[in-house]
Amino acid sequence: MFRVFFIRVLLFIASALLATTTARAGLQFQAGQTDWGLHYILVSGDFAYQDDLSIFENQVRSNSATTVTFASPGGNIQKAMELGRLIRRLGINTIQFKAVECASACSLAFLGGVIRYADPGSIGVHKSSFQGNVPLTTQEAVSAVQQITADVMTYMIEMGVDPALLQLSLQYDSNDIRYLSMSEMVKYQVVTFVPGAGQSQVASQAPSSTPTPQPQVTPPPTAAPPPSVAPPPPAALSLAIPQARSGRIGHPKGSAPLKAVPEGKSANVAVLRNGSWVAILGNSGRWYRVQAGNQVGYMHDTWVHVDQYDSGPFGKRHIQVKSFNNYADAEAYVRSASIPLSAYLATNGWFAITLESTYDEQMAKSLVNEMKARGAIPDDAYATFGNTYVRKVCCQ
């Protein structure tokens, strides 16, 4: 019944938008209502820094709007994400049609919807660009791009969208547009509703009668059972740690010292650059005894990306947000979080909780800072190579 009703809404609003004028600079907000009483807001024009979104919020509240749709070629990215977060906080939905355009920054605002539907080819993405006449040095430009990229990735994670969408966007220049197919929108979780796919896709994401708060990591239950009585991991889950036999150096400083004895203050036998291959001959506590060429010495286990482990791509950073000494608490934390997380078995038998994706160094640093500032991850979260991660154990 919900699916039939939602499709009726789509058809009504789509027909109304066919008569809409071309988008103008600066956002315009127009309230509308279907014949059967559903209230919506049409957002048109270019997103601009000076746009007053309180006008949008007042229209939503005064018209009891539950749905937003767009006719916009894009504009200011930060303002688009601000509108998206406002849409999410108000607990309303987004709908987009191929008859009108929602491209570039507008696609970010669309992601704010609690329930999201879009026609194939109605959402356009590309890489961001600088506008205006503000002079920037090369270093300033690189820094600004990295910050914007981290901001967008953080936003996508908050909205429950696969941040891999950003990688697709970066493949298209700012003077080009990549319109998403339905399969791509489903793959990247741009849409949460697909007509004909049944109600299960939207049932768990239907808006409540109260505004949806800003997503943040939900802490584990405060009354967790003690480890002695905690439920065991699923029978199919292997907690065995394979023997480390070889690996590559992966150190935050770009190289790691090969020590004469398994102690941090001991003399250096050599210094090995990141990516150098070593054979692992044995271990002494947290230290591997390794051979690099004709040199033998010790490497701390956090400096070696072990080939026999499945910790993710070499050279990429994980962002660790938490750790637990038992699987039950780790699984509960991952499943209750409002952002995509994973749990990895570590060599010490604990479980490391990380963001679901991995990132390059600068992206990871920017993302940690941005997500901490928004309260999306704990203050003690950090970027790491994850060299002690054995394999992902939760949640497929």
N, C-alpha and C positions, 0 to 999 in steps of 0.2 A: 504494500500500500504506500509506504514511504517513497519507494522508487517511482511509482506512477505519479505521485504528487510532485516530486522533485523535477521530473521530466516536463510536467505541465508548466512549472515555474520557468524552466529553461526556455521553452518555446515562447512563452508570453514576453519575457524580458528581451529575448532575441529579436522578436518582431518590433518591439518598441525602440530598440537601439538602431534599427535599420534607418530610422529617420533622424538619427542624431547628427549634429553638425560636426565638422572636423575639429579635432582637439586643438585647444588654444593654450598659449603660454600661461603658466600659473594654473593651479588646480581649481576646478569648478565642481561643486557638489549639487546634485539634483535628486531630490526625493521622488520616488514613484511607488505605485501600488497596483497589484494585479486585481483582476475582477473578483477573485475569491479572498482578497484581503491580505495578501502577503506584501510586506513593505520592504523596499530596497533603496539603495543609494547608488547613483551613477557618478563615478569619479572620472572627470575628463580633463584634458590639458596636460601641460608639462609639469613635472615635479620641480619645484623651485625651493631654494633655501628659505625664502621668506614666507612660504605658505603657512597659513594659520590652521592647524588641524583641529583646533577647538571648534571651529565651524562645523567640521565633519562630525565630531563627537556630539555636538548639540543637535545636528540633524538626525543622527542615528537615534538619539534618546527621544527627541520630540516626535519623531515619526514611527517609533518602535520598529525600526528597520532590523531585519535579520540577515540580509544578504547585501553584498557589495559587488558591483561589476565595473569595468574600466573601459575607457576609450582614451588611451594615452600612448604616445611614442616613447616615453621615458623621461629623463631629466636627472635631477639630483638624487644620487644613490642613498645618501644618509636620510633624506626626507622620505624616500620610498620605504626604507626600513622602519622609520619612525611611524609611518602610517600602518605598515604591516603589524608592528607590535601593538599599535592601538586597536586594530581590528581584532587581534587575538585577545587582547585584554577585555574587549567588549563582548567576546564570545560569539561573533557572527561569522557568516560563511562568505565565500567568494565564488563567483561564476564568471566565465569568460567565453566569448563567442568569436568565431572566425570573421563574422561580419564587421567587427570593429577590432582595433589594434590594442594589444597590451604587450609592449616590447621594452627591452632594455631595463631601466630601473623599475618600470611598472611591474615587471614579472616578479620582482622582490616583494612589492606591496601585495600582490596576489597571494603569495605564500602565507600571508598572515591568517587566511581563512581557517576556521576550525574544520569545516567540511569544504573541500575544494573540487570544483568541476571545471573543465575547460575543453572546448572543441579541439580536435587535432588541428595544428597549425595556427592556433590563436595566441600562443605564448611565444614570444621571441626573446632570444638571449644573445649576448655578445660580450666582449671584454669592455671594461670601463675605459673612459678617456678623461683627460683634463679639459676644462672649459674656462673661458675667461682669459684675461691678459696678465695673470699673475706670473712673474718670471720665477722659474725654478732651476736650481742647479741640478746636475745629473744625480748627485747624492740625495738631494731633497726629493727629486722625482722618484727615485728608486724606493726611498723610505716611505713616501706617500702611497705608492702602488702596493707595497707590502702591507701597510696599515689597512688600506681599503680592502685588500684581499682577505686579511684576517677578520675584519669586521663582517664582511659578507659571509665568510665561512661560519663564523660564530652564529650569525643570524640564521643561516640555513639549518644548522644543528638545532637551534632553539625551536625552529618551526617544524622539526621532524622531517626535514628534507635531506636526501643524500647529498653531502657536500661534493660528491663527484660531479654534480651538475656544474659546479664552478669550473672544473677542469674542461668540460665540454664548452662552456661559454668562452674560455680563454683561447679557444682555437679559432675564434672569429673576430676580425678586427672591428673597431668601433664604427666603421662606415659600412658594416655588413650586419645582417641579422640571420640568426639560425632559428627557424620556427620548429618547435618540438612536435613530434608525432605522438599519437596516443600511447604507443608502447614505450616511448622514452619518458613520457610524463608519469606513467605507472612505475617504470624502472627507477626513476629518481625520486619518486613519491611527491611529485609536484601536485598530482591530484589524489584525492582520497575517495572519490566516488566515480564509478564507471557505469553508466546505464546498461542494464542487462547482466551485470556481474553479481547481482544479489545484494542483500542488505548488510551482509557481514562486514563489508569494507567500511561502512559508515557508522555502524551501530556503536562501536567503541569510541568514536570521535564526535558523536553528536553533542552540540553545545548544551550546557546546562542553563538553568534559569538565572544563574549568577555569573558575573564576568570571570573569564579564565585568567588566573594570575600568571605573571611572568614565569616561564619554566625555569626550574633549577634542580640541581641534583638532590634527590630525596634521601635523607640519611637512613641507614638501616634501622630496623626495629630496635627500640631501646630495651625491650624485654626479651632479647634473643636467648635461647636456651644455652646452657654451658656446653662447651665442646664435647663433653663426655656423653651427652644425650642428644646432640645435634644429629639430624638426619644425615645418613651417609650420601656421598655422591651417587648419581645414577650408575647402575651396574655396567652400562656400556662405556662409562667414562674412565679412561685410563689415566692414572696418576703416576705411572711408571716414568722415570726419568732416564732417557737413553744415555749410554756412555758417550762422553764428549771425546772425539778422536781428532777433530781438525776444526779450523775456523779462520776468521779474518779479524784483524785488529780494527776496533771501532771505539775510538776515544774522543770525548768532547773537544779536546784540544788539538785534534788532528794527528796525534802520534802518541805512542805509549812506550814507557821504558821497559826493557827486558832486564829483570832483576837477577842478581847473583843468587840470592836466597829469598824464600817466601816472606818478605818483610818490606814494607813501604820505604823504610829508611836505608835499605841496603844499597850497595853499589850497583850502577847500571852496567850491564854487559853490552847493551846496544839500545838504540831507540828505533822503533819500528813505526813506519807511517801507516795511517789508516788504509785498510785494504790489503795490507801485507798478509800472506797466508802463513799459518803456523800449524805444525803437527802437535797434537796434545798427547804427551807421553804419560801423564798421570796428574794427580792433584795432591795438594797439601792444604787442607781446610778450604779457604776461599781462593786459593792460588792454584793455577794450572802450571805444571811443568811442561814447557813447550820447546820445540825446536824450530828455528827459522834459519834455513840454509845450514851452515855448519856451526851455528851458535845455539847453545842450550841455556835456558834460564827460566825465570818464573814471571807469569803475567796474572794480575788479579782477574777474577772471573767476570768483573764488570767491564773489562777492556776487550773481551774476545766475543765476537759474534760466532757462535758455534754452528757448524754446518748441520749437525745432527738434530738441532732444535728447530722448531717452527715458530719463530718469534716475529716473522714479518720481513719485509724487504730490507736488505742490507743498506745501511746508510740513512734510512728513514728514522724519524723520531716518533715514539709513542708519547702520549700525554697521560701520565699516571695520576689518578685522582684519589686513590684509596688502596688499602690492602687489608686482607683478612687472613686469619690463620685457619679457617675452615671453609669448605665449599658451600655449605648451606647459607652462611651469611653473605658470601660473595655473590651467590646466585640471587639472593633476595635483593641485594643492593642494585645489581644490574637490572633486574626485572622491574624494580619500582622507580627507577630513575626516569626523568622526563627528557633526557637526551640519550642518543645511542651510545651504549657502553659495551665493553667486552671484559671478560675475566681471563687472565693467563695464569697457568701454573708456573710458579717460579722454582728455581733450583733449591731454595731453602724450605720448600713444602708449603709456602704461603701462596696466596692468590692475589695477583696484582690487578686492580681495576683501572682500565684505560678508556679513553675515547675510542670509538670503533675504528677510526681511520688512522693512518700514519702520515707524517708530513715531513717536508724538508726542514732544515735547521731554522732558517729565518721565519718560515711560516709557523713552526711550532712555538717559537719564542713569542711571536706576536699574538698567536692564538691563546697561549697561556695567560698573557697579560690582559687581553681583552675579556676573556671569559671570567677571570678572577674579578675584574672590575665590575662585571655585571652580576656577580654572585652565582654564576652558572656552575662553577667548580670550586672546590675548597681552596682556601688560601695557601695550603701547603702542597698543592698539585705542582707537578714539574714535568719538563720534557726529558726523555731518556731514550737511549738506543734500545733498551729492553734486552740487553745481552743475556740476562739471567732468566728471561722468559723461555719456558720450554715449549708450550703450545697453548693455543686458545682452547678454553674448556667451557666457556659460557658466553653468549647463549646463541646457538645456531638458529 
